Amino acid sequence: MTLWFLIIISLIVQEGLSVTVLLLKAYQLHYPLFAIHAVWLVVTVFQIYTGFYLGKWIQKRFTDSKFERWMKKAAHKLEGIIGERGEEFALIFMSALVSPALAALGASWLEISFTKVLIFGLLGDLLWYISTWITVIGAAHLLSDVKGDAAIVIGALLVLYFVFKFARKK
């Protein structure tokens, strides 16, 4: 039970070394990977939701603050620089580099819907999560299970297909 708690906390904080060590320990102890992945998904969705709506709350609560004026100005400049599709790629990139909660917090000042923030934040954090698992298990071990790899590739392609199909409609 303690290892599960540590895994949840480390996934919230997303400090690379601690997550890698804890996932390696869970893998060595044969914890169910499906359960670990489900915990990651729940934690990530919770972080994005919390970050986004915390940003919206800050905007309403501190409408005349110096920080709020600075964030609005920075968001307006960012929207002008990166354009319509650039926001989505920037969100993927930021979610892969920092906590998805921080990326969603910043995205709350942009004119992006929560649904897009959730989708692209999840995609970015998925890149980080996969890279962590590659480190944990090792690329050679991942490639040894052809059926498992095929399922991962097909699943990732389906996710990307629906994400880009959804993005084009908006």
FENSULPE-V565349 format. One record per residue. PSI is psi in whole degrees, -180 to 180 (NA if undefined). Layout:
PSI
PSI
This chain:
-37
-39
-38
-44
-44
-38
-45
-47
-43
-34
-29
-47
-37
45
121
-49
-44
-39
-45
-46
-44
-40
-37
-44
-44
-39
-43
-31
6
40
148
121
-36
-42
-40
-43
-39
-40
-44
-46
-47
-46
-42
-44
-42
-43
-45
-45
-49
-46
-44
-50
-23
-42
-43
-39
-43
-42
-40
-41
-39
51
-31
13
160
-40
-44
-44
-41
-44
-40
-43
-45
-40
-40
-43
-43
-42
-38
-35
-48
-13
-167
-51
-20
-31
-41
-44
-35
-38
-41
-47
-47
-38
-29
-29
-42
179
139
-22
-42
-39
-42
-36
-48
-38
-20
-20
-15
164
63
138
157
-36
-45
-40
-42
-49
-51
-29
-41
-43
-44
-44
-29
-39
-45
-44
-43
-42
-33
-44
-34
-40
-43
-53
-33
135
-38
-40
-37
-39
-12
-24
92
-43
-44
-42
-41
-41
-40
-46
-45
-43
-44
-40
-40
-42
-48
-41
-49
-33
-48
-31
-42
-41
-36
-32
-31
NA
